[in-house]
Amino acid sequence: MNAALLLLADSRLPAGGHGHSGGAEEAVRIGAIHDLPSLAAFLRGRLATAGLVTAALAAAACALGGDRRAGADRPGDGDGGMAGTGTGGTAVDDWVRLDGEADARTSSPAQREASRTQGRLLLRTSRKIWPSPVLDTLAGALPQGAHHPLALGAVAAVAGCSPAEAALAAAYTAVTGPATAAVRLLGLDPVAVHRLLADLAPALERIAATADASRAATGRAGAGPGGEAATAGWEALPAHAAPALDLLAEHHIRAELRLFVS
């Protein structure tokens, strides 16, 4: 386990994560979350859908970031791995394509905006903590803000984490944000809520392993003989829909009073 993974998953990392409830605020408002059992059901559902998708995207971004980081170490690739890929593209092209896959898997405009806001803040903070041409390239490729799992995966790669570790961090974030928000919104016992999270640990590991396996199956794992990334196959990444989360996000953004961004 890479110690940098702990830093990435730490809620105290100043990247704005504390301002996002992952749909929990709206779920509390409509009564869908009102006690520990209903919170547990929400977290399990979120992990199995949005959690799996974001974990797979983070793993894919980590693999791509790792390829680009290695490319930056080769002579003539001092631009952060801007050398052409196996499909004739550039690092910018690859980041834009992967971001498009994240966009296609996020039906709610409100969720897309929240994801980009989180990604932009995480990338801004991380470029100061782990300076890297890879992160500079990602920020330049997506000035509107990279989706959060892409930023998380890229930062994980630069920090020396594996795609599997990036997937685990993304899955962890998918449930800890809503869990913490529920404590603040409902006044739940934080020890009891952390017991729920501890019970989810095996599921978190399964989701992360599934996400990384799906990433590896796309053919984008590792570099080619000349250091190029393999041919694109990101469309095969998990795309588990979560209509309830989409509806919660769209209702939440229209609420007159909001304590959380999402």
VMD Tcl script that draws the C-alpha trace (Angstrom):
set ca {
  {0.00 0.00 0.00}
  {1.41 3.35 -1.06}
  {1.39 5.93 1.75}
  {0.40 8.59 -0.80}
  {-2.93 6.79 -1.12}
  {-3.70 7.74 2.47}
  {-3.06 11.39 1.66}
  {-5.36 11.23 -1.37}
  {-8.16 9.58 0.61}
  {-7.81 11.92 3.60}
  {-10.87 14.16 3.89}
  {-8.59 16.88 5.25}
  {-6.86 17.24 1.88}
  {-7.82 20.83 0.92}
  {-9.54 19.91 -2.34}
  {-13.16 20.80 -1.57}
  {-14.38 17.26 -0.94}
  {-16.02 18.26 2.36}
  {-18.46 20.45 0.41}
  {-19.98 17.54 -1.55}
  {-22.53 15.18 -0.04}
  {-22.79 12.81 -3.01}
  {-26.59 13.11 -3.06}
  {-26.99 12.59 0.68}
  {-28.31 16.10 1.39}
  {-31.23 15.75 -1.01}
  {-31.84 12.17 0.13}
  {-32.10 13.43 3.70}
  {-34.44 16.24 2.64}
  {-36.93 13.84 1.03}
  {-36.61 11.28 3.82}
  {-34.81 8.60 1.82}
  {-32.03 8.75 4.41}
  {-33.35 9.17 7.95}
  {-31.48 6.67 10.12}
  {-28.55 4.25 10.11}
  {-30.26 1.43 8.14}
  {-31.42 3.80 5.40}
  {-27.95 5.35 5.23}
  {-26.41 1.88 4.94}
  {-28.75 1.05 2.04}
  {-27.90 4.33 0.31}
  {-24.16 3.76 0.66}
  {-24.35 0.21 -0.69}
  {-26.40 1.33 -3.67}
  {-24.09 4.24 -4.40}
  {-21.02 2.04 -4.16}
  {-22.43 -0.57 -6.56}
  {-23.32 2.01 -9.22}
  {-21.56 5.37 -9.18}
  {-18.78 3.95 -7.02}
  {-17.90 1.25 -9.53}
  {-17.99 3.66 -12.46}
  {-15.79 6.28 -10.79}
  {-13.39 3.59 -9.55}
  {-12.95 2.24 -13.09}
  {-12.41 5.72 -14.51}
  {-9.87 6.51 -11.78}
  {-8.00 3.28 -12.53}
  {-7.97 4.08 -16.25}
  {-6.73 7.61 -15.57}
  {-4.02 6.26 -13.28}
  {-2.85 3.83 -15.97}
  {-2.81 6.62 -18.54}
  {-1.02 8.95 -16.14}
  {1.52 6.25 -15.41}
  {2.16 5.75 -19.14}
  {2.61 9.49 -19.59}
  {4.81 9.79 -16.52}
  {7.07 7.07 -17.91}
  {7.04 8.78 -21.30}
  {8.20 12.02 -19.72}
  {11.32 10.20 -18.51}
  {12.32 9.18 -22.04}
  {14.56 11.41 -24.16}
  {12.56 13.87 -26.20}
  {9.43 13.46 -24.06}
  {10.01 16.23 -21.56}
  {6.54 17.63 -22.28}
  {4.86 15.22 -19.87}
  {4.51 12.33 -22.28}
  {3.16 14.29 -25.23}
  {4.56 11.76 -27.67}
  {2.02 10.20 -30.03}
  {-0.02 7.22 -28.92}
  {-0.61 4.02 -30.80}
  {-3.56 5.71 -32.52}
  {-1.57 8.75 -33.62}
  {-2.94 11.03 -30.92}
  {-1.33 13.03 -28.13}
  {-1.61 13.09 -24.36}
  {-4.14 15.89 -24.72}
  {-6.24 13.75 -27.08}
  {-6.17 10.83 -24.65}
  {-7.23 12.92 -21.66}
  {-10.05 14.50 -23.67}
  {-11.25 11.08 -24.84}
  {-11.21 9.60 -21.35}
  {-12.99 12.67 -19.99}
  {-15.63 12.14 -22.67}
  {-16.16 8.62 -21.37}
  {-16.73 10.08 -17.89}
  {-19.13 12.63 -19.34}
  {-21.11 9.92 -21.14}
  {-21.50 8.02 -17.86}
  {-22.87 11.04 -15.97}
  {-26.44 11.67 -17.11}
  {-27.23 14.50 -14.73}
  {-25.91 17.96 -15.74}
  {-25.77 18.85 -12.05}
  {-23.59 15.83 -11.33}
  {-21.34 16.60 -14.29}
  {-20.78 20.12 -13.00}
  {-20.13 18.90 -9.45}
  {-17.66 16.30 -10.71}
  {-15.76 18.89 -12.74}
  {-15.71 21.29 -9.81}
  {-14.22 18.60 -7.56}
  {-11.74 17.58 -10.22}
  {-10.61 21.14 -10.82}
  {-10.06 21.76 -7.10}
  {-8.25 18.46 -6.60}
  {-5.97 19.10 -9.55}
  {-5.19 22.66 -8.44}
  {-4.20 21.48 -4.97}
  {-2.31 18.42 -6.17}
  {-0.19 20.34 -8.69}
  {1.28 22.18 -5.70}
  {1.82 19.01 -3.66}
  {3.02 16.69 -6.47}
  {4.28 18.97 -9.29}
  {4.33 17.04 -12.56}
  {4.12 17.69 -16.32}
  {1.42 15.00 -16.40}
  {-0.89 17.08 -14.20}
  {-0.01 20.23 -16.13}
  {-0.99 18.49 -19.37}
  {-4.28 17.27 -17.91}
  {-5.15 20.74 -16.62}
  {-4.35 22.27 -20.01}
  {-6.30 19.61 -21.91}
  {-9.47 20.23 -19.87}
  {-9.53 23.88 -18.78}
  {-13.21 23.54 -17.82}
  {-12.12 21.02 -15.20}
  {-11.41 17.31 -15.52}
  {-13.99 14.97 -14.04}
  {-13.08 14.09 -10.47}
  {-12.15 10.42 -11.06}
  {-9.78 11.46 -13.86}
  {-8.07 14.00 -11.64}
  {-7.91 11.47 -8.80}
  {-6.40 8.79 -11.06}
  {-3.86 11.14 -12.60}
  {-2.74 12.42 -9.21}
  {-2.51 8.85 -7.91}
  {-0.22 7.95 -10.82}
  {2.04 10.94 -10.18}
  {2.14 10.09 -6.46}
  {3.30 6.57 -7.32}
  {0.06 4.67 -6.71}
  {-1.14 1.77 -8.86}
  {-4.43 1.76 -10.83}
  {-5.86 -0.67 -8.28}
  {-5.03 1.77 -5.48}
  {-6.58 4.64 -7.44}
  {-9.73 2.56 -7.86}
  {-9.84 1.89 -4.12}
  {-9.45 5.60 -3.32}
  {-12.31 6.46 -5.69}
  {-14.57 3.78 -4.23}
  {-13.73 4.95 -0.71}
  {-14.54 8.55 -1.58}
  {-17.87 7.49 -3.10}
  {-19.16 6.38 0.31}
  {-17.26 8.43 2.88}
  {-18.51 11.76 1.52}
  {-22.21 10.86 1.88}
  {-21.56 9.15 5.22}
  {-19.89 12.23 6.68}
  {-22.63 14.46 5.28}
  {-25.29 12.31 6.93}
  {-23.58 12.74 10.30}
  {-23.68 16.51 9.88}
  {-27.23 16.62 8.52}
  {-28.94 14.16 10.87}
  {-26.71 14.27 13.92}
  {-26.06 10.53 13.67}
  {-23.55 8.92 15.99}
  {-20.23 9.19 14.09}
  {-18.98 5.97 15.68}
  {-22.04 4.08 14.43}
  {-21.60 5.58 10.96}
  {-17.97 4.52 10.87}
  {-19.12 1.05 11.85}
  {-21.20 1.09 8.66}
  {-18.11 2.08 6.69}
  {-16.08 -0.67 8.34}
  {-18.76 -3.19 7.33}
  {-18.40 -1.93 3.74}
  {-14.65 -2.60 3.64}
  {-14.94 -5.99 1.88}
  {-17.34 -4.49 -0.67}
  {-14.95 -1.59 -1.26}
  {-12.14 -4.00 -2.03}
  {-14.36 -6.05 -4.38}
  {-15.52 -2.94 -6.24}
  {-11.94 -1.69 -6.58}
  {-10.75 -5.07 -7.87}
  {-13.64 -5.26 -10.36}
  {-12.94 -1.71 -11.53}
  {-9.25 -2.37 -12.05}
  {-9.95 -5.64 -13.86}
  {-12.34 -3.85 -16.22}
  {-9.71 -1.19 -16.83}
  {-7.09 -3.81 -17.62}
  {-9.50 -5.56 -20.00}
  {-9.84 -2.43 -22.14}
  {-6.33 -2.90 -23.50}
  {-5.18 0.45 -22.12}
  {-2.98 -1.09 -19.44}
  {0.70 -0.33 -19.82}
  {2.67 1.05 -22.73}
  {3.45 -0.46 -26.08}
  {6.89 -1.52 -27.36}
  {7.85 2.06 -28.16}
  {6.37 3.46 -24.99}
  {3.07 4.34 -26.66}
  {-0.25 3.80 -24.92}
  {-2.24 0.89 -26.31}
  {-5.25 1.34 -28.57}
  {-8.35 2.89 -27.03}
  {-10.97 0.67 -25.46}
  {-12.36 2.86 -22.68}
  {-15.90 2.51 -23.99}
  {-15.89 -0.96 -22.37}
  {-15.47 0.50 -18.87}
  {-18.44 -0.02 -16.50}
  {-21.41 2.26 -17.15}
  {-23.77 1.30 -14.34}
  {-26.61 3.82 -14.30}
  {-28.00 5.30 -11.07}
  {-31.21 7.19 -12.04}
  {-32.07 7.86 -8.39}
  {-28.76 9.66 -7.86}
  {-29.32 11.65 -11.06}
  {-32.76 12.76 -9.86}
  {-31.45 13.64 -6.42}
  {-28.73 15.80 -7.99}
  {-31.16 17.64 -10.29}
  {-33.56 18.36 -7.42}
  {-30.76 19.36 -5.10}
  {-29.33 22.00 -7.41}
  {-32.75 23.69 -7.51}
  {-33.19 23.76 -3.72}
  {-33.43 27.20 -2.16}
  {-31.26 26.22 0.81}
  {-28.22 23.98 0.34}
  {-25.44 23.20 2.79}
  {-23.48 21.18 0.23}
  {-22.47 21.80 -3.39}
  {-23.81 18.40 -4.47}
}
mol new
graphics top color blue
foreach p $ca { graphics top sphere $p radius 0.5 }
foreach p [lrange $ca 0 end-1] q [lrange $ca 1 end] { graphics top cylinder $p $q radius 0.2 }
display resetview
